[in-house]
Amino acid sequence: MALQLDDYRLLGRSGLRVSPLALGTMTFRVGPGSWGSSDEEAKQMVDMYIDRGGNFIDTANFYGQMGQSEVLTGELVKGRRDQVVISTKYSLTTRPGDPNAAGNHRKNMVLSVEDSLKRMGTDYIDLLYLHMWDFRTPVDEILRSFDDLVRSGKVLYIGLSDTPAWQASRMQAIAELRGWTQFCALQISYSLVERTVEREMIPMAKEMGLGVSPWAPLGQGILTGKYTRDDLVPGDMSDISSRKAINAATGKLTERNLDIADAAVAVAKEIGCTPAQLAVAWTLANPAVCSPVVGVRTPAQLEDNLGALDVELGEEHLARLDEVSAVPPVFPIDVLKSPAEGMMFGNVKVEERD
């Protein structure tokens, strides 16, 4: 059955209601002559999204030039702030050269929240994500700092982004045992070209009560079918002038990923949708996924991505996509499947917990 933007879902183990697709704002005010949106395009996209019942808008203090994505986001929701759920993030550097203007620690978290509130012109942040794990800060410092901000009313809910599964599950357990605020969301890269998270991250999220909100469901645009084998050239890490340059520099443009894109294009043609719609719909087919983030540049791209809510993938199509995009076995998850299950249960079927 087709979804609508106002078919709201509960985010993880919380009572927060969010749309089945989130509007990403990474393209807002990234600078002239780049891959970003104009302010007018951003306004049209926010208006379109909210008018159709969308309520989940994702940004970060690192997006845009000097946090300008947050500034524009705040301007565009003025007068309807309380009807939207704004998620933002902290962790990445906002003042290069200052060791305490980056990382997961209390000082950066508190100052980042204060700056984000000022930029967005709001009194509270609906959902604050730790943006990226820094491998430096003690987990109890992170957890207590989050809890203090929630108790202050400046942050309502908390989440994790780009954090190892073992640290995420550890922190969630500690928060529960100590009566601190628990995480309700996990933002990770998940798409047909990035399925390694199915091994540990997504099962962990399901077990620990985290709603999964995938970023890059289009595989940084690869799954739209716009790239060819001619694009398989070495990239320059200093070149971020276009998505193509970024994908080349980060190793996303590979024969394997283009094979997956070809399969996605073929299936999309068969069922009468665009490749982008198919890619987003594929992530939604996973029951653990709550709300993929669509990071679009133009209103036309948003219109196309929203069409993913109408796409229904059959078992045969899912099987074909699964085959071409499957990732290599990983220990111990794959070892714990058959025939190990037979050895554990004596060849007797025992249902799994939901």
N, C-alpha and C positions, 0 to 999 in steps of 0.2 A: 504494500500500500504506500502511495506517495506521501512524503512528509511535507510540512509547511514550516516556515520559520517560527510560527507561533505554536508549534507542537513542542512545547518546552520540556526539557529533561532536567532531572536532578543531577547536580554536579557532585559526583562521588557519593560519599556518605553524608553529605550536607543536605540542607533543605533548600539550597539556592537553585532557582529555576533559570536555565539558560537555553538559548536556541540551539537547534541541532547543527548549525553552522555558525562559526564566529567570524567576524570581520577583522582581518589583520590590517595594521596601519604601518607596517614597515616601509611602505612606499611613500609615506607622507613626508614631504619636505626633506628629501634626501639630497637636494642640491640641483642646480641647473645643469642641463645637458646630460643627465644620467637616466637611470631606469625608474625614476620616481614619478609620482602623480603630481599634476598641478593642483593648486588649492581648490580650483573650481571642480576638477574631477573628483577630488577627495570629498567635497561637499555633496556632489551628486551621488556618490557611492554611499555615504553615511545616510543621506535622506532616503535613498532607495531601500537600503537595508532596514532602517527603522520603520519606514512606511509599510513594509511587508511583514512586520511583526518581529524583526530581529532585535535582540537585546544584548548581545554579547560582543563587546568590542575589545580587541587586544592590542596593547601598545607596550612600550618599554622606555625607560629613561635613556637608553642608548640609541633609540631609533631617531632618524632625522638628524639634522645638524644641530648639535648642542641641545638635544632633547626637544627639538621642534615638533616631532611627531606628537608628543604629549600636549604641547601648546595648541596645535591645530585640532587635535581630538577634543580637548576641552572647549575650544571655541565652537566646534561643530555640534556639540551636544548641549550647548547652553539653552536653557529653557526646558529641557527634557532630561536633565542629568539623572534624576532619581528613577527614571523608567529604564535606564540602561545599566548593564553590568560591565564595568570597566576593569580589565585586568592590566596591570603593568608589572614591570620587573626591575630588580636591582641586581647588581654584582659587577657589571662591566664598567670599565673606567670612564669617568666623566671629566677627569682632569689628569691627562697623561703626565707622569712624573711625580704625582702625589701618591704614595703607597697606600694611604688610607681612603682614597677616593675610588677604590675598587675592591672587590672581594666580597666574601660572605659575612664578615664580622659585624658586630653591633654598631660601631661608629658609622660605617658605610651604609648599613641598612637604615638607621634612624635619619641620617642626613639625606639619604636618597629619597626617603618617604616625604620628608619636609619639602624637598625641592620639587618632587612630583606633584604634591598637593598645590604648590604655588603655580607651577606651569599649567596645570589643568584647571586651576581656579575652582577647586572643590574642597570640601571639608573631610572627605573620606575616600579611601580606595576600596573598591569592592573585593578585589582579589589581587594579592601581592605574591608574585612568584620570585623565588630565588632563581636567577637567570642561568647561572652556570656554576658548577661545582669548582671550588678553588683549591681543594686538597690541602688547605692550610688551617681553616677555622674549626675549633672544637664544636661538635654537634650540640652540646648543651648550651653554648653561647648563642648559636643560631636559633634554637628552639625557644629559649627564654626570651630572646629579643623579639621574635615573632609574637609570642604570647603577650608580652608587654604592649606591643603596638595594637593588638586586638583588644586588650583590656582598656586601652586608652580611647578606643573608638575611631582611631585614624585608619585602621585596616579592619575589614570585616571577615575576610576569609584568606587562607594562605595556600600556596601551591609550590611545586617544584618543577624546574625545567632543566633538562640536560644534566641530570644527576645520576650517578651509578645506582643500580637497583639495590645493592646491599646497603648503601648509605640511606637511601630513601626508606627502605623497610625498617632499618634500625632506628631512624629518627621517628618514624610514625609510632613504633612500639614504645619508645621512650616517652613521647608526648602523651600517649594513652595512659601509661603507667603513672606518670607524674601529674596527670590532670591538666596538662597544658593544651593549648589549641592544636588540633590535629590538621594535617594537610587534607584537602579535598580534591586537588587537581594535580595532574601530571602532564606537562607539555613536552612532547618528544617528537623527533622526526620519524614519520611513519608514512610509507607509501609503497607502491609496487616495486620501487627500486631501493627501498630501505626497509627490509623486513626482519633484520636481526633482532629488533626489539621484541619480536614475538616470543623469543626464547626466555628472557628473564623479565624485562621491563613491564610488558603488558600483563603477564600472569601475576607479577608482584602488585601492580596497581589494582587489579581485581580483588586480590586477597586482602589488601590493606585499605580498601575503601577510597581509592583515588580515581576520579573520572579522567579518562585519557582525552586530551585535546591535541591532536597531532598538528605539527607544523609541517609545511612543505608537502601537502598531500599530492601535489602535482610533480613531486621529485624535482623541485627547482625548475619546472617548466619542461623537463625532458619528456614527461608522459603526454604532453600535448601533441607530440609527433613533429615538432617544428625543426628538430635537429636531424642531420644526415651524417653519413660516414665521412663526408668532407669536413665535418666539424671536429673530427678526432685528431686534434693537433695539440702539442704541449702548451700549457697555459703559463701566464706570468702572474705570480701572486700579487704583484704591485698594481695590476690592472683590474679595477672594479667598475669600469665604465659601462658594463652591460651584464645582463644575466649570463649570456654566452661566455663572456670572459671569466666571470666568477666560476661557472661550472667547469670550464676548462682548467682553471688554476687549481680547483679543489678536487680534481679527479673524478667528477661526476659523469663526464662524457666518456663512456666506455662502450665497447662492443656489446657487452652484456646488457647494459641499460638501454641501448638502442634496440636490441632484440626484444626487450620487455615492452618498450614503447611501440614497436611495430605490432606486437600482439594486442596491445591495448587499442591501437588504432583500428585493427581488424575487427575486434569484438565490438567496439563502439559503432562501427559501420553496420554491423549485423543487427544491432538492437536499436539503431536509429537515434544515437546521441553523439555528442562530441567527445573526443578523447579526454578532454579536461573533466567533463561531467562524469565519465566512466571512472576516472582515477579517484575523484572525490567520493563517488558512490561506493567504490571498492572499500575505502577506509570505513565508511559508515556501516558496511556489512559485518564488521567485527563488533560483537555485542559489548566489548569492553570500551569501545570508542563512544565518547559522549558528544563532542563537538569539534570537528576539524576546523582549523584556522585557514580561511581562504585569503591569501595575500595577493590581491589583484592590483593592477595599475590603473585600469580604466573602468568606467561604468559598463562598457560592453563586456569586459572580462567578468565583472561581477554578475551581470545578467546571465552569462553563460554558466558560471560556477553554481549559481543558485538553482539552475536547472538540474543539478545532480540530485536534488531532493525528489525528482520525479522518476529517477532511474531505478529499475529493479533488475538485479542480476540473478539469472538462473543458476542452478547447480552446475550445468555443463559449462557455462561461461566462467564461473568461479574456478572450476577445476582446471580449465585451460590457462587461466591467468596464474593460478597457483603453481602449475607445472613450470611455466617459463620463468617465474620470479622466485622460485624456491631457493633458500639459502642452505649452505652446507650444514651437516649435523653438528651440534654443539654439545659437549659434555658438561654436566651430566644429564641434561634434560632429555635428549634423544635416547640415551642409554636406558632411561627409566621407563621407556615405552616397551611394547611387545618386542621380544619374548620375556623381558624382565617382569612384566605384570603377571604373566602366567606363573612365574616362580614365586612371586609374592603372594598371590591369591589362590594358588593351587588350581588354576584354570577355571575358577569360579568368578562370574561377573559381579562386581561390586560398584554401584553407581558412585559417581563423583559428586562432591558438594557443589552447589551453585555458587 
